[in-house]
Amino acid sequence: MAARWSSWLRWSWARCRPSAHPSGPPALAGDMVYVGGVLGTVQGKSELVPGGIKAEARQAFVHVKNILEGAGTSLDRTVKCVVLLSNIDDFPAMNEVFREVFPEAPPTRSTIIVPKIPMNAAFEVECNALARD
């Protein structure tokens, strides 16, 4: 099944796009919404929020929340996240933010340590969530 892109989803993406940095919109396929890699950027700009890993992670999840809500679903319907970290030493701080964002019934998560993330970010996340009926 090919991913669907309704005119409503296009309009929603235009309103909640996290940065001026080129990135793909969320994809709706079947009963899932797929949100590609999201950085902790200042809303509407191609610059990272100041403050390091925790600030970037919190901001990235604000973007994910906005994208999911724009696609008609929500963070509490997230079933899987993939986190990229540029430094293994940031793992405890990332875990702390993840617990803040998902205090109950957190989604399945994979964490991958990579040598470099675009914009020299410390954190990037992608999330998959159940679409609303």
Contacts in CASP RR format, 6 or more apart in sequence:
PFRMAT RR
TARGET T0000
AUTHOR 0000-0000-0000
METHOD contacts of the structure
MODEL  1
MAARWSSWLRWSWARCRPSAHPSGPPALAGDMVYVGGVLGTVQGKSELVP
GGIKAEARQAFVHVKNILEGAGTSLDRTVKCVVLLSNIDDFPAMNEVFRE
VFPEAPPTRSTIIVPKIPMNAAFEVECNALARD
1 29 0 8 1.000
1 30 0 8 1.000
2 29 0 8 1.000
3 27 0 8 1.000
3 28 0 8 1.000
3 29 0 8 1.000
3 34 0 8 1.000
4 27 0 8 1.000
4 28 0 8 1.000
4 29 0 8 1.000
4 30 0 8 1.000
5 25 0 8 1.000
5 27 0 8 1.000
5 28 0 8 1.000
6 28 0 8 1.000
9 25 0 8 1.000
9 26 0 8 1.000
9 28 0 8 1.000
9 71 0 8 1.000
10 25 0 8 1.000
12 70 0 8 1.000
12 71 0 8 1.000
12 72 0 8 1.000
13 25 0 8 1.000
13 26 0 8 1.000
13 67 0 8 1.000
13 70 0 8 1.000
15 70 0 8 1.000
16 63 0 8 1.000
16 66 0 8 1.000
16 67 0 8 1.000
16 69 0 8 1.000
16 70 0 8 1.000
17 23 0 8 1.000
17 25 0 8 1.000
17 44 0 8 1.000
18 38 0 8 1.000
18 39 0 8 1.000
18 40 0 8 1.000
18 41 0 8 1.000
18 43 0 8 1.000
18 44 0 8 1.000
18 60 0 8 1.000
18 63 0 8 1.000
18 66 0 8 1.000
18 67 0 8 1.000
19 39 0 8 1.000
19 41 0 8 1.000
19 42 0 8 1.000
19 43 0 8 1.000
19 44 0 8 1.000
19 45 0 8 1.000
19 46 0 8 1.000
19 63 0 8 1.000
20 44 0 8 1.000
20 45 0 8 1.000
20 46 0 8 1.000
21 39 0 8 1.000
21 41 0 8 1.000
21 46 0 8 1.000
21 118 0 8 1.000
21 119 0 8 1.000
23 36 0 8 1.000
23 37 0 8 1.000
23 38 0 8 1.000
24 36 0 8 1.000
26 33 0 8 1.000
26 34 0 8 1.000
26 35 0 8 1.000
26 36 0 8 1.000
26 67 0 8 1.000
26 68 0 8 1.000
26 71 0 8 1.000
27 33 0 8 1.000
27 34 0 8 1.000
28 34 0 8 1.000
28 71 0 8 1.000
28 131 0 8 1.000
30 131 0 8 1.000
31 130 0 8 1.000
31 131 0 8 1.000
32 79 0 8 1.000
32 128 0 8 1.000
32 129 0 8 1.000
32 130 0 8 1.000
32 131 0 8 1.000
33 68 0 8 1.000
33 71 0 8 1.000
33 72 0 8 1.000
33 73 0 8 1.000
33 128 0 8 1.000
33 129 0 8 1.000
33 130 0 8 1.000
33 131 0 8 1.000
34 126 0 8 1.000
34 128 0 8 1.000
35 64 0 8 1.000
35 67 0 8 1.000
35 68 0 8 1.000
35 71 0 8 1.000
35 126 0 8 1.000
35 127 0 8 1.000
35 128 0 8 1.000
35 129 0 8 1.000
36 126 0 8 1.000
36 127 0 8 1.000
37 84 0 8 1.000
37 124 0 8 1.000
37 125 0 8 1.000
37 126 0 8 1.000
38 60 0 8 1.000
38 63 0 8 1.000
38 64 0 8 1.000
38 67 0 8 1.000
38 124 0 8 1.000
38 125 0 8 1.000
38 126 0 8 1.000
38 127 0 8 1.000
39 48 0 8 1.000
39 56 0 8 1.000
39 60 0 8 1.000
39 63 0 8 1.000
39 117 0 8 1.000
39 118 0 8 1.000
39 119 0 8 1.000
39 121 0 8 1.000
39 123 0 8 1.000
39 124 0 8 1.000
40 48 0 8 1.000
40 49 0 8 1.000
40 55 0 8 1.000
40 56 0 8 1.000
40 57 0 8 1.000
40 59 0 8 1.000
40 60 0 8 1.000
40 63 0 8 1.000
40 121 0 8 1.000
40 123 0 8 1.000
41 47 0 8 1.000
41 48 0 8 1.000
41 49 0 8 1.000
41 59 0 8 1.000
41 63 0 8 1.000
41 119 0 8 1.000
42 48 0 8 1.000
42 49 0 8 1.000
42 59 0 8 1.000
43 63 0 8 1.000
46 119 0 8 1.000
47 119 0 8 1.000
48 56 0 8 1.000
48 119 0 8 1.000
48 120 0 8 1.000
48 121 0 8 1.000
49 55 0 8 1.000
49 56 0 8 1.000
49 59 0 8 1.000
52 122 0 8 1.000
53 85 0 8 1.000
53 87 0 8 1.000
53 90 0 8 1.000
53 93 0 8 1.000
53 94 0 8 1.000
53 97 0 8 1.000
53 122 0 8 1.000
53 123 0 8 1.000
54 93 0 8 1.000
54 96 0 8 1.000
54 97 0 8 1.000
56 121 0 8 1.000
56 122 0 8 1.000
56 123 0 8 1.000
57 93 0 8 1.000
57 94 0 8 1.000
57 97 0 8 1.000
57 98 0 8 1.000
57 123 0 8 1.000
57 125 0 8 1.000
58 97 0 8 1.000
58 100 0 8 1.000
58 101 0 8 1.000
60 123 0 8 1.000
60 124 0 8 1.000
60 125 0 8 1.000
61 75 0 8 1.000
61 97 0 8 1.000
61 101 0 8 1.000
61 125 0 8 1.000
64 75 0 8 1.000
64 78 0 8 1.000
64 125 0 8 1.000
64 127 0 8 1.000
65 74 0 8 1.000
65 75 0 8 1.000
68 74 0 8 1.000
68 75 0 8 1.000
68 77 0 8 1.000
68 78 0 8 1.000
68 127 0 8 1.000
68 129 0 8 1.000
71 131 0 8 1.000
72 131 0 8 1.000
72 132 0 8 1.000
73 129 0 8 1.000
73 130 0 8 1.000
73 131 0 8 1.000
73 132 0 8 1.000
74 129 0 8 1.000
75 101 0 8 1.000
75 102 0 8 1.000
75 127 0 8 1.000
75 129 0 8 1.000
77 129 0 8 1.000
77 130 0 8 1.000
77 131 0 8 1.000
77 132 0 8 1.000
78 102 0 8 1.000
78 107 0 8 1.000
78 127 0 8 1.000
78 128 0 8 1.000
78 129 0 8 1.000
79 107 0 8 1.000
79 108 0 8 1.000
79 128 0 8 1.000
79 129 0 8 1.000
79 130 0 8 1.000
80 107 0 8 1.000
80 108 0 8 1.000
80 109 0 8 1.000
80 110 0 8 1.000
80 127 0 8 1.000
80 128 0 8 1.000
81 98 0 8 1.000
81 107 0 8 1.000
81 108 0 8 1.000
81 109 0 8 1.000
81 110 0 8 1.000
81 125 0 8 1.000
81 126 0 8 1.000
81 127 0 8 1.000
81 128 0 8 1.000
82 109 0 8 1.000
82 110 0 8 1.000
82 111 0 8 1.000
82 112 0 8 1.000
82 125 0 8 1.000
82 126 0 8 1.000
82 127 0 8 1.000
83 94 0 8 1.000
83 98 0 8 1.000
83 109 0 8 1.000
83 110 0 8 1.000
83 111 0 8 1.000
83 112 0 8 1.000
83 123 0 8 1.000
83 124 0 8 1.000
83 125 0 8 1.000
84 111 0 8 1.000
84 112 0 8 1.000
84 113 0 8 1.000
84 114 0 8 1.000
84 117 0 8 1.000
84 123 0 8 1.000
84 124 0 8 1.000
84 125 0 8 1.000
85 91 0 8 1.000
85 94 0 8 1.000
85 111 0 8 1.000
85 112 0 8 1.000
85 113 0 8 1.000
85 114 0 8 1.000
85 122 0 8 1.000
85 123 0 8 1.000
86 113 0 8 1.000
86 114 0 8 1.000
86 115 0 8 1.000
86 116 0 8 1.000
86 117 0 8 1.000
86 120 0 8 1.000
86 121 0 8 1.000
86 122 0 8 1.000
86 123 0 8 1.000
87 113 0 8 1.000
87 122 0 8 1.000
88 113 0 8 1.000
90 122 0 8 1.000
90 123 0 8 1.000
91 111 0 8 1.000
94 111 0 8 1.000
94 123 0 8 1.000
98 106 0 8 1.000
98 109 0 8 1.000
99 106 0 8 1.000
107 127 0 8 1.000
117 123 0 8 1.000
117 124 0 8 1.000
118 124 0 8 1.000
END
